[in-house]
Amino acid sequence: MFQTREQVRAGLRVYMSATGLSQHDIAERAGFAPPTLHQFLSRAKFGTSAEAGETAQTLAAWMAENPPNLPAFPGRIYETEGTRAMRELIADAKEGIWGTCYAPYGAQKTFLFETVFAESARESTPWFALVEAVERMSPRMLLAAIARAIAAPYAQYATALRDAILGELRRREAPLVVAIDEAQLLYPMIDTLECLRRLGDLARGLVGVIIAGNEQVVNLFEARRRTSMGQWRSRVEQRRLRVYGPSEAEAREIARQELGTSLSDRQIEFLIKSSIDTDPLPEEDGTQRKYVNLRRMFNAMRDYRRAHRKAA
C-alpha cells in the first residue's frame, strides 16, 4: 500500500515513541544517512517528489518488517483476594479515579501490573501505561514511558510530548490508566509528580492514576512538602488500597497446583509457614501483620523441585 511522505513521517514518530529508538538509531538500522532521515522528518523540501515517495516506501516497509516489541507476560499469575482487589482498583482508575496501592514485597503487585500491561498492549486500543519509577526520573522520562504505552507520536521536549499524549487521548476518546510502580523513588522529584498531575488535569477525566510502591509510598504526598502536594492528596485519597500476599488457604491451593501430589499436607503446611513474612508498615493500631510472601514461597518450591530432581 502506497504511503505519502506525510503519512510515513507521522508513522515514524509513533514508531520512535513505541520503540524508544532515536532518529540516528533508525537511520543506521534502515540504511539511511542520519542527515537524510532528519531532512525527511522535517517540514523542509526533500529532493524530488519521486525521491520523497521512494524514501517513504522504503521506511514504511522497514517499519512493517521490524514492528515494536510488545511487553512480555511475566508468567502465570494466581488470582487471590489481593489481585482481585488490585483489578478492582484498576477498573476504578479506568473510570478516571486516582488512588494509591501499597503492597509489601511478595504480594504480586508488580507481577499483576506487568500482566495487565502485557494484556493491554495486545488490544486494538492500549489503555494501561505501566511506568516503573527510577531515581532522578525527569518529567520527560515519565511522559516518554506513557507515550510508548499508547503509541503517541515522538517529541523531543516534555511539553510537546505531553501535548502528543493529550492529542492521542482526545483522538481516540478512550480512557488511560497510568500506574506508577515503585513510586516512592519519586519522593525528591516534585517536578515529575507535578508533570503527571498536570497531564491528568488537562486530560479532563480521560486519565486515571495509580500510585503504587512499598511502605515509603504513603509519605509521598505528606503535608510538609509543597502546597501542590495538597492537590495530589485530594486526588489520590479517592481510593486507597492496601494488599497482602495470598491467604494461607490460597497459598495451599497454589502449592498443590504447582507441585501436584508430590508433597504431603504436612509438607505443604511447612512450606507455607516458612514463607510467612512481616509487613514492615504497621497497621493503624501499631501492630504489624503477618502475610504469605509469595516470592519467598515460589523460591522454596523451586528449591524443592531442584532437590527432588537430584534425588530421582
C-alpha positions in Angstrom: 0.0 0.0 0.0 1.4 3.4 -1.1 2.0 5.8 1.7 2.8 9.5 1.3 5.7 11.3 3.0 3.3 12.9 5.5 1.8 9.5 6.4 5.2 7.9 6.9 6.6 10.9 8.9 3.6 10.6 11.3 4.0 6.8 11.4 7.7 7.1 12.1 7.2 9.4 15.1 4.8 6.9 16.6 7.3 4.1 15.9 10.1 6.1 17.6 7.8 6.6 20.6 6.8 2.9 20.8 10.4 1.6 20.4 12.4 4.3 22.2 14.7 4.4 19.1 16.2 7.8 18.1 16.4 9.2 14.6 20.1 8.1 14.5 19.2 4.6 15.6 16.6 4.2 12.9 18.8 5.8 10.2 21.6 3.2 10.9 19.2 0.3 11.0 17.2 1.2 8.0 20.2 2.1 5.9 20.0 5.9 5.7 22.5 8.6 6.5 21.3 10.4 9.6 21.1 13.8 7.8 18.9 12.2 5.2 16.4 10.9 7.7 16.5 14.2 9.6 15.6 16.0 6.4 12.9 13.6 5.6 11.3 14.0 9.0 11.5 17.8 8.8 9.0 20.1 7.1 11.6 21.2 4.6 11.7 20.1 1.0 13.1 16.7 0.4 14.5 16.1 -3.0 12.1 15.5 -5.9 8.6 14.1 -5.4 9.7 10.8 -6.7 12.7 10.7 -4.3 10.4 11.6 -1.3 8.0 8.8 -2.4 10.7 6.2 -2.7 12.2 7.1 0.7 8.7 6.9 2.2 8.0 3.4 0.8 11.4 2.2 2.0 10.8 3.4 5.5 7.3 2.1 5.6 8.4 -1.3 4.5 11.3 -1.3 7.1 8.9 -0.5 9.9 6.5 -3.2 8.8 9.3 -5.7 8.9 10.5 -4.5 12.3 7.5 -4.0 14.4 7.9 -2.7 18.0 8.2 -5.5 20.6 5.2 -6.0 22.8 5.8 -6.2 26.6 6.2 -9.8 27.7 3.9 -11.6 30.1 5.8 -12.1 33.4 4.5 -15.6 33.8 1.5 -17.3 35.4 -0.4 -15.2 37.8 -2.5 -16.7 40.6 -5.7 -14.8 41.3 -6.0 -14.1 45.1 -8.1 -11.7 47.2 -5.2 -9.2 46.8 -5.0 -9.4 43.0 -8.8 -9.2 42.7 -8.7 -6.0 44.8 -6.0 -4.6 42.6 -8.0 -5.4 39.5 -10.9 -3.5 41.0 -8.7 -0.5 41.6 -7.5 -0.6 38.0 -11.2 -0.8 36.9 -11.9 2.3 39.0 -8.9 4.1 37.5 -10.3 3.3 34.1 -13.2 5.5 35.1 -10.9 8.4 36.0 -10.4 7.6 39.7 -6.9 8.3 41.2 -5.7 6.2 44.1 -2.7 4.6 45.9 -1.8 0.9 46.2 0.6 -0.3 48.9 1.7 -3.9 48.9 4.7 -5.4 50.8 7.3 -7.5 49.0 6.0 -10.7 47.5 2.3 -9.7 47.3 2.2 -9.9 43.4 1.7 -6.1 42.9 4.3 -5.7 40.2 3.5 -9.1 38.7 -0.1 -8.1 38.3 0.7 -4.7 36.8 3.0 -6.3 34.3 0.3 -8.8 33.4 -2.3 -6.1 32.8 0.3 -4.1 30.8 1.0 -7.0 28.5 -2.7 -7.7 28.1 -3.4 -4.0 27.3 -0.6 -3.8 24.7 -2.3 -6.6 22.7 -5.6 -4.8 22.5 -6.5 -2.7 19.5 -6.5 0.4 21.8 -4.0 0.0 24.6 -5.3 1.7 27.8 -2.8 0.8 30.5 0.6 2.5 30.9 2.9 1.0 33.4 5.8 3.2 34.4 8.5 1.8 36.7 9.9 4.8 38.6 13.6 5.2 38.8 15.8 7.5 40.8 16.0 11.0 39.3 13.2 10.3 36.8 12.6 13.5 34.9 9.3 14.7 33.6 10.3 13.8 30.1 11.3 10.3 31.1 7.9 9.8 32.7 6.0 11.2 29.7 8.1 9.1 27.2 7.1 5.9 29.1 3.4 6.9 28.9 3.7 7.8 25.2 5.3 4.4 24.4 2.4 2.6 26.0 -0.3 4.3 23.9 1.9 4.9 20.8 1.6 8.7 20.9 3.9 10.4 18.5 7.5 11.1 19.5 8.5 14.6 20.6 11.9 15.8 21.9 10.7 18.1 24.7 8.4 17.4 27.7 5.7 19.9 26.8 5.5 18.7 23.3 5.4 15.1 24.5 2.6 15.9 26.9 0.6 17.5 24.1 1.2 14.5 21.9 -0.2 12.2 24.6 -3.2 14.5 25.1 -3.8 14.6 21.4 -3.8 10.8 21.1 -6.2 10.5 24.1 -8.6 13.1 22.5 -8.4 11.4 19.1 -9.4 8.0 20.4 -11.7 9.2 23.2 -10.7 6.2 25.3 -9.6 6.3 28.9 -6.0 5.7 30.0 -4.8 4.2 33.3 -1.3 5.3 34.4 0.2 3.1 37.1 3.5 4.3 38.6 5.2 1.4 40.3 8.0 1.9 42.9 6.6 5.5 43.1 8.5 6.1 46.4 11.6 6.7 44.3 9.9 9.9 43.1 9.9 11.5 46.6 12.5 14.1 45.6 11.2 14.5 42.1 8.4 17.0 42.8 8.5 18.4 39.2 8.0 14.9 37.8 5.0 14.4 40.1 3.6 17.8 39.1 4.0 16.9 35.4 1.8 13.8 35.9 -0.8 15.8 37.9 -0.9 18.4 35.2 -1.3 15.8 32.5 -4.3 14.3 34.4 -5.8 17.7 34.8 -5.5 18.6 31.2 -6.9 15.2 30.1 -10.3 16.1 31.6 -11.3 12.8 33.1 -9.6 10.6 30.5 -6.7 9.6 32.8 -6.8 7.6 36.0 -3.7 7.3 38.1 -2.4 4.6 40.5 0.5 5.5 42.7 2.0 2.2 43.9 5.0 1.2 45.9 6.5 0.0 49.2 5.9 1.3 52.7 7.5 4.6 51.9 4.9 5.5 49.2 2.5 6.5 52.0 4.7 9.5 52.7 4.9 10.7 49.1 2.3 13.4 49.4 2.8 14.4 53.0 1.7 17.8 54.1 5.1 19.3 54.9 6.0 19.4 51.2 5.0 21.8 48.5 1.5 23.3 48.5 0.8 21.3 45.3 1.0 18.1 47.4 -2.4 19.1 48.8 -3.8 18.9 45.3 -2.3 15.5 44.9 -3.8 14.3 48.2 -7.2 15.4 47.2 -7.0 13.2 44.2 -5.3 10.0 45.5 -7.5 9.9 48.6 -10.3 8.9 46.2 -9.2 5.3 46.6 -6.6 3.8 49.0 -5.7 0.1 48.7 -3.5 -2.0 50.9 -3.0 -5.6 49.7 -1.0 -8.5 51.0 0.0 -11.9 49.7 -2.4 -14.8 49.4 -4.3 -16.1 52.3 -3.0 -19.4 53.8 -5.9 -21.2 52.1 -5.0 -19.6 48.7 -1.3 -20.4 49.3 -2.1 -24.1 49.9 -4.1 -24.2 46.6 -1.2 -22.6 44.7 1.3 -25.1 46.2 -0.9 -28.0 45.2 -1.3 -26.6 41.6 2.5 -26.1 41.3 3.7 -29.3 42.9 0.7 -31.7 42.5 0.7 -34.7 44.8 4.4 -34.8 45.4 4.0 -33.0 48.8 2.1 -34.2 51.8 -0.3 -31.9 53.6 2.3 -31.7 56.4 5.0 -30.7 53.9 2.7 -28.0 52.4 2.0 -26.6 55.8 5.7 -26.4 56.5 6.3 -24.7 53.1 3.6 -22.1 53.9 4.8 -21.4 57.4 8.4 -20.9 56.1 7.0 -18.3 53.7 5.4 -16.1 56.3 6.7 -12.6 56.4 6.0 -9.5 58.4 4.6 -6.4 56.8 7.0 -3.5 57.5 4.2 -0.9 57.5 2.3 -1.0 60.8 -1.5 -1.0 60.9 -3.3 2.0 62.4 -3.2 0.3 65.8 0.5 -0.2 65.6 0.5 -3.9 65.0 2.4 -5.5 62.1 0.5 -8.0 60.1 1.9 -11.4 59.1 1.3 -12.5 55.5 2.4 -15.2 53.0 5.3 -13.8 50.9 4.6 -15.4 47.5 8.0 -14.7 46.2 9.6 -16.5 49.2 7.1 -19.4 48.7 8.0 -19.8 45.0 11.7 -19.7 45.8 11.1 -22.5 48.3 9.1 -24.5 45.7 11.9 -24.1 43.2 14.4 -25.4 45.8 12.1 -28.4 46.5 11.9 -29.2 42.7 15.7 -29.0 42.4 16.2 -31.3 45.4 13.5 -33.7 44.1 15.2 -33.9 40.7 18.6 -34.7 42.2 17.1 -37.4 44.4 15.3 -39.0 41.5 
